[in-house]
Amino acid sequence: MKPVSKSKRTRATAFTAIGVLVLGAAGYLLYGAFAKPELPPIDGNTVDIAADMGGFTRKEVRLKAGEPVTVRLTSLDGSHHTDGGGKHQWAVDELGINIVAPPLGSRYVTFTPSKPGTYTFYCDICCGGRANPTMSGRLVVS
Ligand SMILES: [Cu+2]
């Protein structure tokens, strides 16, 4: 058996180190892509909704007229997204509501819907905006 030369051992060590770095970086990126940001609780009736490039996590939100509610929008996309820069929106024109969540962050608005009806909520920031059916949903006030 030939003794392993020093340079070979150094190369093996270097390859192992690079391998560990690459795996670590991949793991870090995967974690960032799939981990949901931790959300602090909000007092009262709260509706949590999140959005990424694939759309909203809920296609329908039901509320009661006359009852205050806090809608919290969370963006699951990071700022490296070229389309919209990782921001998402939750807007309801008829109720004058426009929430814009920053990349990987949340914003919320508390309001009291007064009139029963079916409204459309949408994000007009990314993926073709309002015209894209995945970036909209139904708000039903009963
Ligand atoms: Cu969006």
Backbone and ligand atoms as CSV (ligand in chain L), in Angstrom:
chain,resi,resn,atom,element,x,y,z
A,1,MET,N,N,0.838,-1.209,0.000
A,1,MET,CA,C,0.000,0.000,0.000
A,1,MET,C,C,0.864,1.246,0.000
A,2,LYS,N,N,0.533,2.165,-0.923
A,2,LYS,CA,C,1.311,3.400,-1.000
A,2,LYS,C,C,0.838,4.367,0.076
A,3,PRO,N,N,1.788,4.978,0.763
A,3,PRO,CA,C,1.347,5.951,1.770
A,3,PRO,C,C,0.669,7.151,1.098
A,4,VAL,N,N,-0.354,7.646,1.705
A,4,VAL,CA,C,-1.073,8.797,1.147
A,4,VAL,C,C,-0.193,10.028,1.275
A,5,SER,N,N,0.012,10.695,0.136
A,5,SER,CA,C,0.885,11.857,0.177
A,5,SER,C,C,0.214,13.012,0.907
A,6,LYS,N,N,1.043,13.924,1.325
A,6,LYS,CA,C,0.521,15.051,2.110
A,6,LYS,C,C,-0.407,15.932,1.278
A,7,SER,N,N,-0.013,16.109,-0.016
A,7,SER,CA,C,-0.834,16.999,-0.855
A,7,SER,C,C,-2.204,16.384,-1.121
A,8,LYS,N,N,-2.224,15.028,-1.253
A,8,LYS,CA,C,-3.510,14.357,-1.461
A,8,LYS,C,C,-4.412,14.548,-0.251
A,9,ARG,N,N,-3.790,14.433,0.919
A,9,ARG,CA,C,-4.586,14.582,2.138
A,9,ARG,C,C,-5.128,16.017,2.241
A,10,THR,N,N,-4.288,16.976,1.873
A,10,THR,CA,C,-4.713,18.374,1.912
A,10,THR,C,C,-5.887,18.591,0.968
A,11,ARG,N,N,-5.784,17.947,-0.228
A,11,ARG,CA,C,-6.878,18.116,-1.189
A,11,ARG,C,C,-8.165,17.487,-0.662
A,12,ALA,N,N,-8.024,16.311,-0.072
A,12,ALA,CA,C,-9.218,15.651,0.475
A,12,ALA,C,C,-9.854,16.521,1.551
A,13,THR,N,N,-9.030,17.109,2.381
A,13,THR,CA,C,-9.545,17.982,3.439
A,13,THR,C,C,-10.261,19.183,2.829
A,14,ALA,N,N,-9.644,19.755,1.786
A,14,ALA,CA,C,-10.239,20.921,1.137
A,14,ALA,C,C,-11.592,20.562,0.527
A,15,PHE,N,N,-11.650,19.395,-0.148
A,15,PHE,CA,C,-12.921,18.974,-0.754
A,15,PHE,C,C,-13.999,18.778,0.304
A,16,THR,N,N,-13.599,18.169,1.408
A,16,THR,CA,C,-14.564,17.952,2.485
A,16,THR,C,C,-15.074,19.288,3.014
A,17,ALA,N,N,-14.153,20.234,3.194
A,17,ALA,CA,C,-14.544,21.543,3.715
A,17,ALA,C,C,-15.505,22.240,2.757
A,18,ILE,N,N,-15.199,22.164,1.445
A,18,ILE,CA,C,-16.072,22.788,0.455
A,18,ILE,C,C,-17.447,22.115,0.466
A,19,GLY,N,N,-17.422,20.772,0.565
A,19,GLY,CA,C,-18.682,20.030,0.608
A,19,GLY,C,C,-19.545,20.459,1.765
A,20,VAL,N,N,-18.938,20.602,2.919
A,20,VAL,CA,C,-19.680,21.015,4.110
A,20,VAL,C,C,-20.241,22.426,3.924
A,21,LEU,N,N,-19.430,23.306,3.335
A,21,LEU,CA,C,-19.878,24.689,3.102
A,21,LEU,C,C,-21.071,24.735,2.150
A,22,VAL,N,N,-20.967,23.947,1.069
A,22,VAL,CA,C,-22.049,23.944,0.070
A,22,VAL,C,C,-23.329,23.405,0.694
A,23,LEU,N,N,-23.216,22.293,1.415
A,23,LEU,CA,C,-24.395,21.711,2.056
A,23,LEU,C,C,-24.987,22.683,3.078
A,24,GLY,N,N,-24.118,23.336,3.810
A,24,GLY,CA,C,-24.583,24.298,4.811
A,24,GLY,C,C,-25.326,25.444,4.160
A,25,ALA,N,N,-24.768,25.955,3.064
A,25,ALA,CA,C,-25.412,27.068,2.366
A,25,ALA,C,C,-26.761,26.635,1.802
A,26,ALA,N,N,-26.804,25.416,1.225
A,26,ALA,CA,C,-28.059,24.907,0.674
A,26,ALA,C,C,-29.100,24.758,1.778
A,27,GLY,N,N,-28.660,24.220,2.906
A,27,GLY,CA,C,-29.574,24.054,4.038
A,27,GLY,C,C,-30.102,25.386,4.522
A,28,TYR,N,N,-29.213,26.356,4.577
A,28,TYR,CA,C,-29.615,27.696,5.017
A,28,TYR,C,C,-30.653,28.289,4.065
A,29,LEU,N,N,-30.402,28.155,2.751
A,29,LEU,CA,C,-31.327,28.703,1.761
A,29,LEU,C,C,-32.671,27.979,1.808
A,30,LEU,N,N,-32.625,26.651,1.972
A,30,LEU,CA,C,-33.870,25.881,2.052
A,30,LEU,C,C,-34.659,26.279,3.289
A,31,TYR,N,N,-33.948,26.454,4.386
A,31,TYR,CA,C,-34.623,26.868,5.616
A,31,TYR,C,C,-35.322,28.205,5.393
A,32,GLY,N,N,-34.598,29.134,4.751
A,32,GLY,CA,C,-35.173,30.456,4.487
A,32,GLY,C,C,-36.388,30.373,3.583
A,33,ALA,N,N,-36.370,29.398,2.660
A,33,ALA,CA,C,-37.468,29.300,1.709
A,33,ALA,C,C,-38.714,28.679,2.340
A,34,PHE,N,N,-38.522,27.792,3.325
A,34,PHE,CA,C,-39.671,27.058,3.844
A,34,PHE,C,C,-40.112,27.464,5.249
A,35,ALA,N,N,-39.211,28.044,6.025
A,35,ALA,CA,C,-39.575,28.420,7.387
A,35,ALA,C,C,-40.518,29.610,7.361
A,36,LYS,N,N,-41.598,29.521,8.096
A,36,LYS,CA,C,-42.507,30.656,8.179
A,36,LYS,C,C,-42.033,31.561,9.302
A,37,PRO,N,N,-42.079,32.858,9.063
A,37,PRO,CA,C,-41.671,33.764,10.142
A,37,PRO,C,C,-42.591,33.616,11.348
A,38,GLU,N,N,-42.017,33.681,12.511
A,38,GLU,CA,C,-42.777,33.565,13.759
A,38,GLU,C,C,-43.625,34.829,13.946
A,39,LEU,N,N,-44.924,34.648,14.204
A,39,LEU,CA,C,-45.802,35.799,14.332
A,39,LEU,C,C,-46.254,35.999,15.765
A,40,PRO,N,N,-46.091,37.198,16.290
A,40,PRO,CA,C,-46.574,37.460,17.638
A,40,PRO,C,C,-48.102,37.476,17.652
A,41,PRO,N,N,-48.725,37.033,18.741
A,41,PRO,CA,C,-50.189,37.039,18.790
A,41,PRO,C,C,-50.738,38.467,18.840
A,42,ILE,N,N,-51.937,38.640,18.300
A,42,ILE,CA,C,-52.615,39.935,18.331
A,42,ILE,C,C,-53.919,39.744,19.097
A,43,ASP,N,N,-54.251,40.717,19.954
A,43,ASP,CA,C,-55.499,40.642,20.712
A,43,ASP,C,C,-56.696,40.763,19.777
A,44,GLY,N,N,-57.762,40.093,20.149
A,44,GLY,CA,C,-58.999,40.228,19.397
A,44,GLY,C,C,-59.067,39.297,18.203
A,45,ASN,N,N,-60.099,39.503,17.427
A,45,ASN,CA,C,-60.351,38.671,16.257
A,45,ASN,C,C,-59.310,38.953,15.181
A,46,THR,N,N,-58.498,37.960,14.873
A,46,THR,CA,C,-57.400,38.163,13.922
A,46,THR,C,C,-57.481,37.171,12.774
A,47,VAL,N,N,-57.275,37.656,11.598
A,47,VAL,CA,C,-57.184,36.797,10.421
A,47,VAL,C,C,-55.760,36.891,9.907
A,48,ASP,N,N,-55.086,35.754,9.882
A,48,ASP,CA,C,-53.729,35.722,9.346
A,48,ASP,C,C,-53.761,35.179,7.935
A,49,ILE,N,N,-53.117,35.903,7.071
A,49,ILE,CA,C,-53.036,35.440,5.681
A,49,ILE,C,C,-51.623,35.726,5.180
A,50,ALA,N,N,-51.082,34.764,4.458
A,50,ALA,CA,C,-49.722,34.928,3.949
A,50,ALA,C,C,-49.747,34.826,2.431
A,51,ALA,N,N,-48.727,35.380,1.819
A,51,ALA,CA,C,-48.648,35.337,0.359
A,51,ALA,C,C,-47.226,35.081,-0.089
A,52,ASP,N,N,-47.115,34.303,-1.157
A,52,ASP,CA,C,-45.841,34.200,-1.851
A,52,ASP,C,C,-46.150,34.264,-3.348
A,53,MET,N,N,-45.158,33.975,-4.160
A,53,MET,CA,C,-45.356,34.086,-5.603
A,53,MET,C,C,-46.467,33.158,-6.095
A,54,GLY,N,N,-46.776,32.110,-5.331
A,54,GLY,CA,C,-47.809,31.163,-5.739
A,54,GLY,C,C,-49.213,31.609,-5.382
A,55,GLY,N,N,-49.325,32.689,-4.622
A,55,GLY,CA,C,-50.650,33.176,-4.258
A,55,GLY,C,C,-50.824,33.312,-2.762
A,56,PHE,N,N,-52.080,33.498,-2.341
A,56,PHE,CA,C,-52.399,33.645,-0.926
A,56,PHE,C,C,-52.598,32.269,-0.282
A,57,THR,N,N,-52.349,32.178,1.003
A,57,THR,CA,C,-52.580,30.923,1.708
A,57,THR,C,C,-54.070,30.679,1.910
A,58,ARG,N,N,-54.872,31.721,1.766
A,58,ARG,CA,C,-56.330,31.546,1.868
A,58,ARG,C,C,-56.975,32.220,0.669
A,59,LYS,N,N,-57.911,31.521,0.079
A,59,LYS,CA,C,-58.606,32.087,-1.074
A,59,LYS,C,C,-59.901,32.760,-0.638
A,60,GLU,N,N,-60.299,32.504,0.611
A,60,GLU,CA,C,-61.535,33.115,1.095
A,60,GLU,C,C,-61.379,33.522,2.554
A,61,VAL,N,N,-61.844,34.710,2.865
A,61,VAL,CA,C,-61.845,35.201,4.240
A,61,VAL,C,C,-63.278,35.591,4.567
A,62,ARG,N,N,-63.773,35.084,5.737
A,62,ARG,CA,C,-65.151,35.397,6.129
A,62,ARG,C,C,-65.137,36.275,7.369
A,63,LEU,N,N,-65.894,37.364,7.307
A,63,LEU,CA,C,-65.976,38.301,8.416
A,63,LEU,C,C,-67.429,38.600,8.731
A,64,LYS,N,N,-67.632,39.141,9.959
A,64,LYS,CA,C,-68.992,39.530,10.338
A,64,LYS,C,C,-69.080,41.049,10.336
A,65,ALA,N,N,-70.136,41.563,9.738
A,65,ALA,CA,C,-70.342,43.009,9.697
A,65,ALA,C,C,-70.494,43.545,11.120
A,66,GLY,N,N,-69.884,44.662,11.387
A,66,GLY,CA,C,-69.999,45.293,12.699
A,66,GLY,C,C,-69.015,44.778,13.733
A,67,GLU,N,N,-68.244,43.763,13.387
A,67,GLU,CA,C,-67.259,43.223,14.334
A,67,GLU,C,C,-65.852,43.632,13.918
A,68,PRO,N,N,-65.101,44.257,14.841
A,68,PRO,CA,C,-63.728,44.638,14.507
A,68,PRO,C,C,-62.861,43.412,14.243
A,69,VAL,N,N,-61.978,43.541,13.297
A,69,VAL,CA,C,-61.091,42.429,12.955
A,69,VAL,C,C,-59.733,42.999,12.567
A,70,THR,N,N,-58.712,42.240,12.878
A,70,THR,CA,C,-57.368,42.608,12.439
A,70,THR,C,C,-56.936,41.622,11.372
A,71,VAL,N,N,-56.614,42.136,10.207
A,71,VAL,CA,C,-56.080,41.291,9.145
A,71,VAL,C,C,-54.585,41.523,9.086
A,72,ARG,N,N,-53.859,40.428,9.216
A,72,ARG,CA,C,-52.395,40.521,9.170
A,72,ARG,C,C,-51.890,39.785,7.935
A,73,LEU,N,N,-51.173,40.519,7.123
A,73,LEU,CA,C,-50.608,39.937,5.908
A,73,LEU,C,C,-49.113,39.704,6.106
A,74,THR,N,N,-48.681,38.504,5.772
A,74,THR,CA,C,-47.261,38.167,5.861
A,74,THR,C,C,-46.745,37.794,4.484
A,75,SER,N,N,-45.629,38.375,4.112
A,75,SER,CA,C,-44.985,37.986,2.856
A,75,SER,C,C,-43.979,36.883,3.139
A,76,LEU,N,N,-44.094,35.791,2.403
A,76,LEU,CA,C,-43.179,34.660,2.578
A,76,LEU,C,C,-41.994,34.740,1.629
A,77,ASP,N,N,-41.945,35.816,0.853
A,77,ASP,CA,C,-40.866,35.954,-0.118
A,77,ASP,C,C,-39.794,36.918,0.381
A,78,GLY,N,N,-38.545,36.600,0.049
A,78,GLY,CA,C,-37.424,37.462,0.426
A,78,GLY,C,C,-37.202,38.554,-0.610
A,79,SER,N,N,-36.340,39.488,-0.261
A,79,SER,CA,C,-36.132,40.650,-1.129
A,79,SER,C,C,-35.381,40.303,-2.412
A,80,HIS,N,N,-34.866,39.053,-2.519
A,80,HIS,CA,C,-34.155,38.676,-3.739
A,80,HIS,C,C,-35.102,38.420,-4.904
A,81,HIS,N,N,-36.424,38.416,-4.637
A,81,HIS,CA,C,-37.378,38.236,-5.727
A,81,HIS,C,C,-37.400,39.493,-6.592
A,82,THR,N,N,-37.143,39.296,-7.887
A,82,THR,CA,C,-37.111,40.459,-8.765
A,82,THR,C,C,-38.518,40.992,-9.013
A,83,ASP,N,N,-39.499,40.106,-8.963
A,83,ASP,CA,C,-40.871,40.501,-9.244
A,83,ASP,C,C,-41.547,40.976,-7.955
A,84,GLY,N,N,-41.543,42.281,-7.752
A,84,GLY,CA,C,-42.180,42.831,-6.564
A,84,GLY,C,C,-41.224,42.981,-5.382
A,85,GLY,N,N,-40.012,42.490,-5.523
A,85,GLY,CA,C,-39.025,42.659,-4.458
A,85,GLY,C,C,-39.395,41.967,-3.156
A,86,GLY,N,N,-40.264,40.928,-3.239
A,86,GLY,CA,C,-40.647,40.195,-2.035
A,86,GLY,C,C,-41.810,40.810,-1.282
A,87,LYS,N,N,-42.354,41.881,-1.813
A,87,LYS,CA,C,-43.513,42.504,-1.163
A,87,LYS,C,C,-44.806,41.886,-1.687
A,88,HIS,N,N,-45.815,41.844,-0.825
A,88,HIS,CA,C,-47.149,41.452,-1.272
A,88,HIS,C,C,-48.175,42.387,-0.650
A,89,GLN,N,N,-49.339,42.367,-1.258
A,89,GLN,CA,C,-50.382,43.319,-0.878
A,89,GLN,C,C,-51.680,42.578,-0.588
A,90,TRP,N,N,-52.466,43.162,0.303
A,90,TRP,CA,C,-53.829,42.658,0.530
A,90,TRP,C,C,-54.736,43.878,0.496
A,91,ALA,N,N,-55.383,44.062,-0.626
A,91,ALA,CA,C,-56.179,45.270,-0.808
A,91,ALA,C,C,-57.627,44.920,-1.090
A,92,VAL,N,N,-58.518,45.702,-0.502
A,92,VAL,CA,C,-59.955,45.587,-0.785
A,92,VAL,C,C,-60.443,46.997,-1.098
A,93,ASP,N,N,-60.677,47.246,-2.355
A,93,ASP,CA,C,-61.009,48.610,-2.794
A,93,ASP,C,C,-62.247,49.160,-2.082
A,94,GLU,N,N,-63.319,48.357,-2.028
A,94,GLU,CA,C,-64.601,48.836,-1.494
A,94,GLU,C,C,-64.498,49.239,-0.027
A,95,LEU,N,N,-63.542,48.629,0.699
A,95,LEU,CA,C,-63.408,48.925,2.128
A,95,LEU,C,C,-62.242,49.880,2.390
A,96,GLY,N,N,-61.585,50.302,1.329
A,96,GLY,CA,C,-60.471,51.229,1.471
A,96,GLY,C,C,-59.293,50.634,2.224
A,97,ILE,N,N,-59.096,49.332,2.064
A,97,ILE,CA,C,-58.008,48.666,2.793
A,97,ILE,C,C,-56.871,48.328,1.842
A,98,ASN,N,N,-55.670,48.650,2.295
A,98,ASN,CA,C,-54.493,48.399,1.474
A,98,ASN,C,C,-53.323,48.071,2.407
A,99,ILE,N,N,-53.067,46.767,2.562
A,99,ILE,CA,C,-51.961,46.332,3.412
A,99,ILE,C,C,-50.824,45.890,2.490
A,100,VAL,N,N,-49.636,46.384,2.751
A,100,VAL,CA,C,-48.467,45.941,1.985
A,100,VAL,C,C,-47.442,45.373,2.968
A,101,ALA,N,N,-47.153,44.094,2.811
A,101,ALA,CA,C,-46.186,43.435,3.692
A,101,ALA,C,C,-44.803,43.495,3.055
A,102,PRO,N,N,-43.785,43.859,3.843
A,102,PRO,CA,C,-42.410,43.885,3.327
A,102,PRO,C,C,-41.874,42.467,3.164
A,103,PRO,N,N,-40.746,42.291,2.453
A,103,PRO,CA,C,-40.170,40.956,2.273
A,103,PRO,C,C,-39.983,40.248,3.620
A,104,LEU,N,N,-40.521,39.044,3.734
A,104,LEU,CA,C,-40.419,38.211,4.941
A,104,LEU,C,C,-40.934,38.935,6.191
A,105,GLY,N,N,-41.850,39.858,6.003
A,105,GLY,CA,C,-42.392,40.605,7.139
A,105,GLY,C,C,-43.900,40.655,7.113
A,106,SER,N,N,-44.469,41.264,8.151
A,106,SER,CA,C,-45.921,41.350,8.284
A,106,SER,C,C,-46.357,42.788,8.505
A,107,ARG,N,N,-47.565,43.067,8.060
A,107,ARG,CA,C,-48.216,44.338,8.381
A,107,ARG,C,C,-49.674,44.010,8.669
A,108,TYR,N,N,-50.294,44.764,9.565
A,108,TYR,CA,C,-51.706,44.489,9.811
A,108,TYR,C,C,-52.519,45.766,9.925
A,109,VAL,N,N,-53.803,45.597,9.706
A,109,VAL,CA,C,-54.747,46.697,9.777
A,109,VAL,C,C,-55.965,46.196,10.536
A,110,THR,N,N,-56.453,47.014,11.461
A,110,THR,CA,C,-57.676,46.673,12.182
A,110,THR,C,C,-58.808,47.553,11.648
A,111,PHE,N,N,-59.905,46.918,11.320
A,111,PHE,CA,C,-61.037,47.662,10.780
A,111,PHE,C,C,-62.322,46.935,11.140
A,112,THR,N,N,-63.431,47.619,10.902
A,112,THR,CA,C,-64.735,47.009,11.145
A,112,THR,C,C,-65.542,47.085,9.858
A,113,PRO,N,N,-65.742,45.939,9.215
A,113,PRO,CA,C,-66.548,45.977,7.997
A,113,PRO,C,C,-67.999,46.293,8.360
A,114,SER,N,N,-68.582,47.263,7.682
A,114,SER,CA,C,-69.930,47.684,8.081
A,114,SER,C,C,-71.017,47.082,7.196
A,115,LYS,N,N,-70.696,46.877,5.923
A,115,LYS,CA,C,-71.745,46.403,5.004
A,115,LYS,C,C,-71.505,44.964,4.580
A,116,PRO,N,N,-72.512,44.106,4.766
A,116,PRO,CA,C,-72.375,42.745,4.257
A,116,PRO,C,C,-72.207,42.751,2.739
A,117,GLY,N,N,-71.483,41.792,2.257
A,117,GLY,CA,C,-71.287,41.695,0.816
A,117,GLY,C,C,-70.110,40.802,0.498
A,118,THR,N,N,-69.895,40.578,-0.762
A,118,THR,CA,C,-68.757,39.781,-1.201
A,118,THR,C,C,-67.816,40.690,-1.978
A,119,TYR,N,N,-66.602,40.752,-1.488
A,119,TYR,CA,C,-65.620,41.645,-2.080
A,119,TYR,C,C,-64.439,40.831,-2.598
A,120,THR,N,N,-63.598,41.501,-3.342
A,120,THR,CA,C,-62.388,40.844,-3.854
A,120,THR,C,C,-61.173,41.442,-3.165
A,121,PHE,N,N,-60.347,40.563,-2.598
A,121,PHE,CA,C,-59.048,41.068,-2.129
A,121,PHE,C,C,-57.989,40.635,-3.137
A,122,TYR,N,N,-56.965,41.436,-3.254
A,122,TYR,CA,C,-55.987,41.161,-4.310
A,122,TYR,C,C,-54.620,41.730,-3.954
A,123,CYS,N,N,-53.625,41.226,-4.663
A,123,CYS,CA,C,-52.279,41.783,-4.609
A,123,CYS,C,C,-51.958,42.303,-5.994
A,124,ASP,N,N,-51.586,43.556,-6.059
A,124,ASP,CA,C,-51.299,44.168,-7.359
A,124,ASP,C,C,-49.807,44.449,-7.524
A,125,ILE,N,N,-48.991,43.785,-6.698
A,125,ILE,CA,C,-47.564,44.100,-6.716
A,125,ILE,C,C,-46.777,43.135,-7.595
A,126,CYS,N,N,-47.141,41.845,-7.525
A,126,CYS,CA,C,-46.314,40.842,-8.199
A,126,CYS,C,C,-47.088,40.077,-9.252
A,127,CYS,N,N,-46.364,39.267,-9.972
A,127,CYS,CA,C,-46.927,38.224,-10.851
A,127,CYS,C,C,-48.075,38.703,-11.733
A,128,GLY,N,N,-47.950,39.848,-12.350
A,128,GLY,CA,C,-49.014,40.300,-13.234
A,128,GLY,C,C,-50.127,41.034,-12.497
A,129,GLY,N,N,-50.010,41.114,-11.177
A,129,GLY,CA,C,-50.938,41.933,-10.396
A,129,GLY,C,C,-52.366,41.418,-10.388
A,130,ARG,N,N,-53.291,42.337,-10.385
A,130,ARG,CA,C,-54.715,42.031,-10.237
A,130,ARG,C,C,-55.216,41.017,-11.240
A,131,ALA,N,N,-54.646,41.061,-12.448
A,131,ALA,CA,C,-55.140,40.189,-13.518
A,131,ALA,C,C,-54.850,38.716,-13.222
A,132,ASN,N,N,-53.898,38.462,-12.341
A,132,ASN,CA,C,-53.512,37.083,-12.030
A,132,ASN,C,C,-54.479,36.490,-11.009
A,133,PRO,N,N,-55.226,35.439,-11.402
A,133,PRO,CA,C,-56.241,34.883,-10.490
A,133,PRO,C,C,-55.656,34.291,-9.205
A,134,THR,N,N,-54.367,33.912,-9.204
A,134,THR,CA,C,-53.819,33.340,-7.978
A,134,THR,C,C,-53.550,34.425,-6.938
A,135,MET,N,N,-53.423,35.664,-7.372
A,135,MET,CA,C,-53.143,36.720,-6.422
A,135,MET,C,C,-54.410,37.479,-6.032
A,136,SER,N,N,-55.507,36.756,-5.923
A,136,SER,CA,C,-56.731,37.373,-5.438
A,136,SER,C,C,-57.576,36.347,-4.714
A,137,GLY,N,N,-58.575,36.812,-3.999
A,137,GLY,CA,C,-59.462,35.928,-3.277
A,137,GLY,C,C,-60.750,36.638,-2.928
A,138,ARG,N,N,-61.606,35.925,-2.187
A,138,ARG,CA,C,-62.915,36.458,-1.849
A,138,ARG,C,C,-62.998,36.834,-0.391
A,139,LEU,N,N,-63.516,38.033,-0.142
A,139,LEU,CA,C,-63.810,38.443,1.222
A,139,LEU,C,C,-65.322,38.486,1.370
A,140,VAL,N,N,-65.837,37.632,2.248
A,140,VAL,CA,C,-67.285,37.568,2.442
A,140,VAL,C,C,-67.622,38.179,3.796
A,141,VAL,N,N,-68.404,39.243,3.766
A,141,VAL,CA,C,-68.875,39.885,5.003
A,141,VAL,C,C,-70.343,39.545,5.156
A,142,SER,N,N,-70.692,38.897,6.270
A,142,SER,CA,C,-72.095,38.477,6.467
A,142,SER,C,C,-72.718,39.196,7.652
L,1,CU,CU,CU,-48.292,39.360,-4.429
